[in-house]
């Protein structure tokens, strides 16, 4: 498995070529995003548009840090609210569970269809496309010396994982998601 090496090489090459120095996009999101102008840019590798502020939604869920700590388990909080990453092959939501959808544990928004799930061998649940493109948003993540596209929940701004351009057809994308922050709902119970 040489994905990390590949990722570092690609990230460095892309950053050098573009002369990119967009740092400081990680960390806490502004509570009032409307006061800060969004800038967006198309990522040449994935074709996805990454943004600096969350998209507007009527059903946004904004809670205080204390409220999030109450609502989530420590593991879920670490990933969703603090940009953590679960260990590979931790087993949570890694195996197929039949028809249904994977929802955000923070706000219950459906994020991925079970039909889009595939075994990437990476040790994290992997999907080729989102449940609905409006349910996710993307941010440029330059941490750890890599250039990656971070995947976030569009309703609660929770950190979900990253998206890479080495997935299977037809999208060619691999949404590499932390299973800890996904809640599987079988088809008959899945809300749309
Ligand atoms: Zn959410």
Boltz pocket constraint, residues with backbone or C-beta under 6 A from the ligand:
constraints:
  - pocket:
      binder: B
      contacts: [[A, 104], [A, 105], [A, 106], [A, 107], [A, 108], [A, 109], [A, 153], [A, 154], [A, 155], [A, 156], [A, 157], [A, 158]]
      max_distance: 6.0
